Amino acid sequence: MAKTQLNVRVEESTAEAARRRAQQRGVSVNRYIEELVRQDAGEAGRTFVEAAADFMKQYEAVFAEEFGTPDRRTPEKR
């Protein structure tokens, strides 16, 4: 995959933290930053799942009333 150069300005403390963390992981600062961005980009899928779980929790009683729960369903709905 082709690489593109990206220049950013950060506080010196942020740059030092990135250098330290990259060294601890045994990777270059470039690789460390790239991995962070990829992880952050993957958050969209997790955010959707979390939102769906929150929705289900919020409307759990409505669904239970409409469709029953596994232990409260009537025989004809099983």
Contacts in CASP RR format, 6 or more apart in sequence:
PFRMAT RR
TARGET T0000
AUTHOR 0000-0000-0000
METHOD contacts of the structure
MODEL  1
MAKTQLNVRVEESTAEAARRRAQQRGVSVNRYIEELVRQDAGEAGRTFVE
AAADFMKQYEAVFAEEFGTPDRRTPEKR
10 18 0 8 1.000
18 29 0 8 1.000
18 32 0 8 1.000
18 33 0 8 1.000
19 29 0 8 1.000
21 32 0 8 1.000
22 28 0 8 1.000
22 29 0 8 1.000
22 31 0 8 1.000
22 32 0 8 1.000
25 32 0 8 1.000
27 35 0 8 1.000
56 63 0 8 1.000
64 72 0 8 1.000
67 73 0 8 1.000
67 77 0 8 1.000
68 77 0 8 1.000
END
